[in-house]
Amino acid sequence: MSRKRTQPAPLASISRSNLEHVVGGRLAVSKGPDTGVVQGIKGLTEGVAALQQKFAADQAGQQQQMGQLMQQMQGRRG
């Protein structure tokens, strides 16, 4: 089966007022980062920090339990 090629859409012209702010192919006006993205990243980093703290606390608790178990096992032998 052969595909029929379609012609590309014609290029739209850009007004001179829009071209006044163009430098090197990019818009020179910078709006800065999107506030929604910034807030999302802050929330994500806070969540990761909370998970890291919980993980560290869980690890410490497990190590303490393992130490107690080892002491109990040694006490039974002796």
N, C-alpha and C positions, 0 to 999 in steps of 0.2 A: 504494500500500500504506500502510496506517495502522499506526503503531506503538502498541502498547499501553503506556500509562504505568504504571509501577510506583510504589507508594507508598514514600516514603523510610522508612528504618529508624527506629524510635522512638529518641528521645534517651535515653542512659543517664544515670542520676543519678550525681553525684560525691559521694563521702563528705566529711564535714566535716573529717576529718584531712587529706585531700588539699587542701582549700580553704584551710587555715591558711597555706600558703606562697604563695598566689596574691596578686599585687599588680598591679592594673591589667590583668588579663587575661594576665599572663605569670608564669612561675614565678620567685620571688625568689631561689631557690637557684641559684648559678652554679657550675658545675663547671670552668669555664675551657675553653680550647681543647683539642681532642682531641690527645693526644700523638702518635698516628699521623700526623695531618695536619701537625703541627709538624715531625716528623722528615722527612716527605715534602717539605715546603717547603724545609727545610734542604738536603736532598739535591739538590733541583732547583736551588737557587741556587748550590750548589757546582759542579754540572754546567755551568750557564750560565757561571759565572766561568771554568772550565777551557776551555770552548769559545771564550770571548772572548780568552783568552790565546793559544790556538792560532791563532785567526784573526789576531791582531795579529802573531804571529811569522811566519805565512805571508805576510802583507802586506809585512812588512819584508823577507823573503827575496825576494819578487817585485820589490820596488822596487830592491833591491841588484842583482838579475840584470838588470833593465831598465837601470840605470845602467852596468853593465859592457858590455852590448850597445851602448849609445849610444857609449861610449868606443871600443869596437872599430870601430864604423862610422865615427867621426870619424878614427880612426887610419888607416883604409884610404883615406880621402879625401885626407888630408894628405900 
